[in-house]
Amino acid sequence: MPISERESLKSLAFLYLTFGHSTDGALSIDEMRALAGRLQQRAPDADLDRVAEVIKSAVNEYKTLPTMSEKLARAQEHTATLRVQATTDEVQGVLDDLRQIAGADGNISPEEEKFIADVAAALA
């Protein structure tokens, strides 16, 4: 999914970060690498510095939200942004990305499966 708009890439970064952290309370280095790699694939015109800047912005946004419920609510807002902008193929790509990020640490938890199902429903 070639994402060229800044907001779309930012929304993906926040969604992926929230997914990686909220489902098990940690974001492994393998998950972070997968997250960055998947963002790069979604924005092939963005250089690595640009992708790193977007991830850093998402991390900063995530840290400003004091509770997990606020983080999840913000992720839902970002998902709504993606829903408006994404094609059917792009939505499938986002879901595939979430599965790749989930599996990066060698384990896909029930919480990760539920998060993916919730995102799929929100993007439908």
TORLUMPA-962851 format. One line per 8 residues: number of its first residue (from 1); for each residue x, y, z of C-alpha. Coordinates in steps of 0.2 Angstrom, whole numbers. Example, Ala and Ser with C-alpha at 12.3 -4.5 7.8 and 13.67 -1.06 7.14 Angstrom:
2
1 = 62,-22,39 ~ 68,-5,36
This chain:
124
1 = 0,0,0 ~ 9,16,-6 ~ 5,28,8 ~ 11,45,3 ~ 0,56,14 ~ 8,60,31 ~ -8,57,41 ~ -10,40,34
9 = 8,35,38 ~ 6,43,55 ~ -10,33,58 ~ -2,17,53 ~ 13,20,65 ~ 2,24,80 ~ -9,9,76 ~ 5,-3,74
17 = 14,4,90 ~ -2,2,100 ~ -5,-15,94 ~ 13,-21,98 ~ 13,-13,115 ~ -5,-15,121 ~ -8,-33,118 ~ 6,-39,130
25 = 13,-24,138 ~ 30,-24,129 ~ 36,-21,112 ~ 51,-32,108 ~ 65,-27,97 ~ 59,-40,84 ~ 42,-32,84 ~ 49,-15,82
33 = 60,-20,68 ~ 44,-28,60 ~ 34,-12,63 ~ 47,-1,55 ~ 49,-13,40 ~ 31,-14,37 ~ 29,5,38 ~ 43,6,25
41 = 34,-6,13 ~ 18,4,15 ~ 27,20,11 ~ 40,15,-2 ~ 44,33,-7 ~ 48,38,11 ~ 67,36,15 ~ 72,28,32
49 = 74,44,40 ~ 56,49,36 ~ 50,32,43 ~ 60,34,59 ~ 53,52,61 ~ 35,45,59 ~ 39,31,72 ~ 46,43,84
57 = 31,55,82 ~ 20,40,86 ~ 30,35,101 ~ 29,53,108 ~ 10,53,105 ~ 8,37,113 ~ 18,42,128 ~ 7,58,131
65 = -8,47,134 ~ -9,42,152 ~ -20,27,152 ~ -22,12,141 ~ -40,16,137 ~ -34,33,130 ~ -21,25,120 ~ -33,12,113
73 = -46,26,109 ~ -33,36,100 ~ -29,20,90 ~ -47,19,85 ~ -47,37,79 ~ -31,33,68 ~ -40,17,62 ~ -55,28,57
81 = -43,39,47 ~ -36,24,38 ~ -54,17,34 ~ -58,33,25 ~ -42,33,15 ~ -38,14,12 ~ -44,3,-3 ~ -49,-15,1
89 = -32,-21,-4 ~ -23,-9,7 ~ -35,-14,22 ~ -29,-32,19 ~ -11,-26,19 ~ -13,-18,36 ~ -21,-34,43 ~ -6,-43,35
97 = 6,-31,43 ~ -2,-34,60 ~ 0,-52,59 ~ 18,-50,54 ~ 21,-39,69 ~ 12,-51,80 ~ 23,-65,74 ~ 39,-56,75
105 = 42,-62,93 ~ 38,-80,88 ~ 21,-80,97 ~ 4,-73,92 ~ -6,-71,108 ~ -25,-72,109 ~ -24,-53,114 ~ -15,-50,97
113 = -28,-60,88 ~ -42,-51,96 ~ -34,-34,92 ~ -32,-39,73 ~ -51,-45,73 ~ -56,-28,80 ~ -46,-18,68 ~ -53,-29,54
121 = -70,-25,59 ~ -67,-7,61 ~ -59,-6,43 ~ -74,-16,35
